[in-house]
Structures are given as C-alpha cells and as structure tokens.
C-alpha cells in the first residue's frame, strides 16, 4: 500500500513533534512525504500535480498541528482547490473512491482537555468530524486518527516513543469496524 503523508505545518523546522514524526518515517518504504508549506510558500497550489499524487497513492494521511480547532489554512485551501467536482466528487468522480484517509495531529492541550468536561469541551473525534465528513463525501474510507497531546511536554523519551508509535500507526491502522 502506497501512503502519501501531506504535511501542513507552517514552520516545520521549529516543530519538535511533526519534524520528529517525519524523520521517523522518511526511510520507510512506500511512503511519500509531501510538505505543503515548503512546496507552496506562495500558497499557489499546482492542482494537476496534487491530483496526480493522490491518484498514485492508496492512503493519504494529513499530518498537522491543531490550529484553532481546525487545520492550518493552507490545508483548507488545498481541500478547496484539489478536491474538485467530477474528480473527487460528483457523478463522474472516481479518483478518490476507495482511498483511505487519516489524520495525524498534534495538540498543545492535554488528552483530558479534549473531553466534553475538559477545557476544550470536545473530543478530538468531534473536532475531526469535518475531515471524516469530507472523506465520506469523496467516497474514501476514514481511518482512526493518530494524535499526540500536550506537546508542551517535550522530552527526548516522548519524542522517540511518539515517533515509534507513529510508524506503527502507519503500518497497522485499519478502517474502523462499522
């Protein structure tokens, strides 16, 4: 299975977690890393190129830090520009049908803060519902997300373990049973 990781971190060099995850998967087979902010610093997206990348892969993982309970702005723009009518959805759309789509997300908040009674009032599953809905809309299959909470707590041990966990997630994640 060929996996495309679409990384949307505005400043990956200053990231502890997202950068460590990329380093951990860089040498894994059948994984393509595609960094949107490095590829498109002017935010002018090459739609045919992006569509080719999607077509060439079986699984797409959107990797990003949580931004205001959503994705970074370039990823939203990517959705708007790349997932076009009669390509990703509509009566003649076939290009995304059957693909698997997942999210790898890092959050500043603790796991406890992403509970109905926590500071953020919503679970990550609830916050990621727009991605899950988008996945269904384009006839793809949604995968359970990978997450790391409390990113302010940076230790070498956590970086190493989280990176190992991410590689394992990419190798073993399966669509949820319905």
C-alpha positions as CSV (number, residue, x, y, z in Angstrom):
1,X,0.0,0.0,0.0
2,X,1.4,3.4,-1.1
3,X,1.0,6.1,1.5
4,X,1.1,9.8,0.9
5,X,1.7,12.0,4.0
6,X,0.6,15.5,3.3
7,X,2.3,17.6,6.0
8,X,0.8,21.0,6.7
9,X,3.0,22.7,9.3
10,X,3.7,26.4,8.6
11,X,7.2,26.1,10.3
12,X,8.2,22.5,10.4
13,X,11.8,23.4,11.3
14,X,10.6,24.8,14.7
15,X,8.4,21.8,15.4
16,X,9.5,19.2,17.8
17,X,6.8,16.6,17.1
18,X,5.9,16.9,13.5
19,X,9.5,17.1,12.5
20,X,10.4,14.0,14.6
21,X,7.5,12.1,13.0
22,X,8.8,12.9,9.5
23,X,12.3,11.8,10.4
24,X,11.0,8.6,11.7
25,X,9.1,7.7,8.5
26,X,11.5,9.2,6.0
27,X,13.2,5.8,5.3
28,X,10.0,3.7,5.5
29,X,9.1,2.0,2.2
30,X,6.0,3.0,0.2
31,X,5.7,6.4,2.0
32,X,5.8,9.7,0.2
33,X,6.3,12.8,2.3
34,X,4.7,16.0,0.8
35,X,5.2,19.2,2.8
36,X,2.7,21.8,1.6
37,X,4.2,24.9,3.1
38,X,7.7,24.0,1.7
39,X,6.2,23.1,-1.7
40,X,3.9,26.2,-1.9
41,X,5.4,29.1,0.1
42,X,3.4,31.4,-2.1
43,X,0.3,29.3,-1.5
44,X,-0.3,28.8,-5.2
45,X,-1.2,25.2,-5.5
46,X,-0.4,23.1,-8.6
47,X,-3.7,21.3,-8.8
48,X,-2.8,18.8,-11.5
49,X,0.3,17.8,-9.6
50,X,-1.6,17.4,-6.4
51,X,-4.2,15.3,-8.1
52,X,-1.6,13.1,-9.6
53,X,-0.1,12.5,-6.2
54,X,-3.5,11.5,-4.8
55,X,-4.1,9.1,-7.8
56,X,-0.7,7.5,-7.3
57,X,-1.3,6.6,-3.6
58,X,-3.7,4.3,-1.8
59,X,-3.7,6.0,1.5
60,X,-3.5,9.7,2.4
61,X,-2.5,10.9,5.8
62,X,-3.0,14.6,6.6
63,X,-0.4,15.5,9.3
64,X,-0.6,18.8,11.1
65,X,-0.8,20.6,14.4
66,X,-4.3,21.6,15.6
67,X,-5.0,25.2,14.7
68,X,-7.9,26.9,16.3
69,X,-9.8,23.6,16.4
70,X,-9.1,23.1,12.7
71,X,-6.4,22.5,10.2
72,X,-3.8,25.1,9.2
73,X,-5.1,27.5,6.5
74,X,-3.1,26.0,3.6
75,X,-4.7,22.6,4.1
76,X,-8.1,24.1,3.9
77,X,-7.1,25.9,0.7
78,X,-5.7,22.6,-0.6
79,X,-9.1,20.9,0.0
80,X,-10.9,23.7,-1.9
81,X,-8.5,23.7,-4.9
82,X,-7.7,20.0,-5.3
83,X,-10.8,18.1,-4.4
84,X,-12.8,19.2,-7.5
85,X,-16.2,18.3,-8.8
86,X,-16.2,15.3,-11.2
87,X,-12.7,14.4,-9.9
88,X,-13.2,13.9,-6.2
89,X,-17.0,14.0,-6.0
90,X,-19.9,14.3,-8.3
91,X,-21.5,11.9,-10.9
92,X,-18.3,11.2,-12.8
93,X,-15.8,11.3,-9.9
94,X,-13.7,8.2,-9.4
95,X,-10.2,9.4,-8.5
96,X,-10.6,9.4,-4.7
97,X,-13.1,6.5,-4.4
98,X,-11.7,3.7,-2.3
99,X,-8.7,5.7,-1.0
100,X,-8.0,5.6,2.7
101,X,-7.7,8.9,4.5
102,X,-6.4,9.6,8.0
103,X,-5.2,12.4,10.2
104,X,-2.0,12.6,12.3
105,X,-2.5,15.5,14.6
106,X,-0.6,17.2,17.4
107,X,-2.2,19.3,20.1
108,X,-1.0,21.6,22.8
109,X,-3.8,20.6,25.1
110,X,-3.7,17.5,27.2
111,X,-5.8,14.5,26.5
112,X,-8.0,15.4,29.4
113,X,-8.7,18.8,27.9
114,X,-10.2,17.2,24.8
115,X,-13.2,15.7,26.7
116,X,-16.8,17.0,27.0
117,X,-16.0,18.1,30.5
118,X,-12.5,19.3,29.7
119,X,-11.2,22.8,28.8
120,X,-11.8,22.4,25.0
121,X,-15.3,20.8,25.6
122,X,-15.0,18.5,22.6
123,X,-13.1,15.3,21.8
124,X,-10.6,15.1,19.0
125,X,-13.1,12.7,17.2
126,X,-15.6,15.5,17.3
127,X,-13.1,18.2,16.2
128,X,-12.0,16.0,13.3
129,X,-15.6,15.4,12.1
130,X,-15.2,17.8,9.1
131,X,-12.3,15.6,7.8
132,X,-14.3,12.5,8.4
133,X,-17.3,14.1,6.5
134,X,-15.1,15.2,3.7
135,X,-13.7,11.6,3.4
136,X,-17.2,10.2,3.0
137,X,-18.2,12.9,0.6
138,X,-15.3,11.9,-1.8
139,X,-16.1,8.2,-1.5
140,X,-13.0,7.4,0.5
141,X,-12.6,5.5,3.8
142,X,-11.9,7.3,7.0
143,X,-9.2,5.9,9.3
144,X,-8.9,6.3,13.0
145,X,-6.7,9.3,13.8
146,X,-3.2,9.3,15.3
147,X,-2.7,12.0,17.9
148,X,-0.2,13.4,20.4
149,X,-1.5,15.7,23.1
150,X,0.3,18.0,25.5
151,X,3.1,18.9,23.0
152,X,4.5,21.4,25.5
153,X,5.9,18.5,27.4
154,X,8.9,17.8,25.2
155,X,11.3,15.1,26.4
156,X,13.6,13.0,24.3
157,X,11.8,9.9,25.6
158,X,8.4,11.2,24.5
159,X,9.8,12.2,21.1
160,X,11.3,8.8,20.5
161,X,8.2,6.9,21.7
162,X,5.8,9.1,19.8
163,X,7.8,8.6,16.6
164,X,7.8,4.9,17.1
165,X,4.1,5.0,17.7
166,X,3.5,7.0,14.5
167,X,5.5,4.5,12.4
168,X,3.5,1.7,14.0
169,X,0.2,3.6,13.2
170,X,1.1,4.0,9.6
171,X,1.9,0.3,9.3
172,X,-1.1,-1.1,11.2
173,X,-4.0,1.3,11.1
174,X,-7.2,-0.1,9.6
175,X,-10.6,1.4,8.9
176,X,-12.9,1.3,12.0
177,X,-15.4,-1.5,12.0
178,X,-18.9,-0.3,11.3
